[in-house]
Structures are given as structure tokens and as C-alpha cells.
Amino acid sequence: MDTAQYLLLGLPVLLLSFTVHEFMHAYVALRQGDDTAYMLGRVTLNPASHIDPIGSILFPAMGALTGAPLLGWARPVPTTPRNYRNFRRGDILVSLAGIAGNAILVVLFLTLIAVFVWVARVAPAGAQESLDILQRMFQIGVVTNVGLIFFNLIPIPPLDGSRVLYHYLPPRAGAAFRQLDQYGWLMLWMLVIMGGFRFLGPVIWGTAGFLLGLVGLLV
């Protein structure tokens, strides 16, 4: 698959993945007692409410040019943690909600792959090309969402893993860790430029390959 085709098939999947990720943050925050995101119109599956032009389009396109998995970010969902009925529990659940959304999409794309394998066996010959294109899109969906899960688990602000780690640190260490919030984006960009996320490639491709291979064995 060339870069142009990879982007053409992958960007719609990535935008869906970002949308579900941010929607889950907003929805779980509302369920935990904070209506900040709801009042700002973020409890929605409309991509226009969540997409960031640089993080959702430019950054993934740059990654695709290097053969990397499609990674990036959407507009962060604003929350007011003090509104949660239980601050610690609410903050952890909201932080992990986006990752849970990506996990749901992994299962959905794997299911679609299995279904379309069966469809391809009975479909007329003229439909095979279209079915192959959809299969490739679903495969990209698996890789992309596995990548977003691992990427967001990295404990660097403002990634979701940092919010979870904060609650498991001793109070003094947690307070010091929170001071990194203002430098989080800078640290992320420095790591990107220096190749600090190269270790993610084998983890993402290996996990996605295992899941896709498992589906292949089952169908």
C-alpha cells in the first residue's frame, strides 16, 4: 500500500478514532458529575467538535510519510475534576475512558474484518476489489486504535496515562509530577523530533499483527 492510499484509507479511520476517544472522555465526565464538556457541546460524535487540524491531520500525515502508524491527537476535552462526585475515581475513569473507546473500536474493526471475510467468499467477482479496500481500511483501523491505546498510556502530560499515574504517586511526588503539565507538549514534540517514540512501532505492529492473525485463524 503506497503512502497516498494509506492516507486516503487511514485518515477517515483516524478521525473516527479521535472522535470516539474524545466523546468517551466527555461522556464519562458527564456521568461522573461534571457537565463542563457537555455545556461546550463535546458530548457528541460529530468530528467537527473534536478535530484539531495540526494534531488530527498534519501530524498523522507526517507520520505516514515515514511509514509510522497513524498517531496524533484531537482537541482535549475540558473537564472540571472538582465537580466529580468522587475526585480520584472520577479522574481515573475519565482519563481511561478515551482508551476504552479505542479498545471498543479495535473489537469493532476486528469483527468487521471477520464478517467481510465471510462476505467475500460468497460475493460476486466484481465486488472483490471494493471488499479488499474495505478490508484494508478495517486493518488500518485495528493498527491505528492499538497505536492510540499505547500512545495515550504513556505517562507524559497531557496524555491520559499521566493522569492515572498521578493518582498512584505519593502526595509529594504527585505534586511535583503535576508541575510537568505546563511542559508536556514541549516534551512530546522533543521526543517526536528525537525519535523517542520509535519503541512504539514494534509494540503496535506486533500487537495488531497478533490480533489480526488471531481473526485469520478463527475465520
Phi, psi and omega in degrees: 000124181281171185299318181299316179293321178302315180290318182299320180276327188277325184298315176301320178296318181296317180297321175297318182295317176297317182298313179296319179302309183287324176302317181297319175304309184294318182294314181291325176300318178296318180294333180272000174110001180252117182260016181303308181295322179299316181294336180265008176075026183264352176274071185207154175261017175281114183303330182299336181279348188237339191284135174252122186305321181283306184287331185264342183234303184294310183298313177298323179297320177298320179294321181296327180295337180260002180081014180278161173299154180286106179235158178171207182206163174247183177293124180300142177280122178287133177226160175237089188304332181295345178278347180297144179297325173229111190303307185295310181298315181297317182294321179293315181297317179295321180296321182275349185298319180297318178296321177298321177299318178293325177295321177298319179293325176301312179297319180297313181293322176296321178295317179296321177300314180298316180298316184286337172297315179293320179298318182298332182288336182246355183283151177295157184303325182293343182267354187297321182296316179296320179294322178296320179297316179296320178300317179296321178297318179295322178296318176298323178299320177296309181299316182298314184285327171299318178298317180295326177297307182294320181298315183285345176280347179297128185278056175240126177302143003263022181295153188300325181299331180291324180292323179290315180301320181307319184284349180252005176268152172302153186309314182293316179294323179296319179296319178293321180296322180296337179293341179284348184305320184289344180251004187302309181298322178297317179296319180297314180295321178297319179294322178297312182296322183273002180076026183290348180256013180298332180296338181290329184307302180299325180294315182293308182297322180294315180293314180296319179297320178298314181295317180294322178294324179295319177296319178301321179290326185283333182255000000 
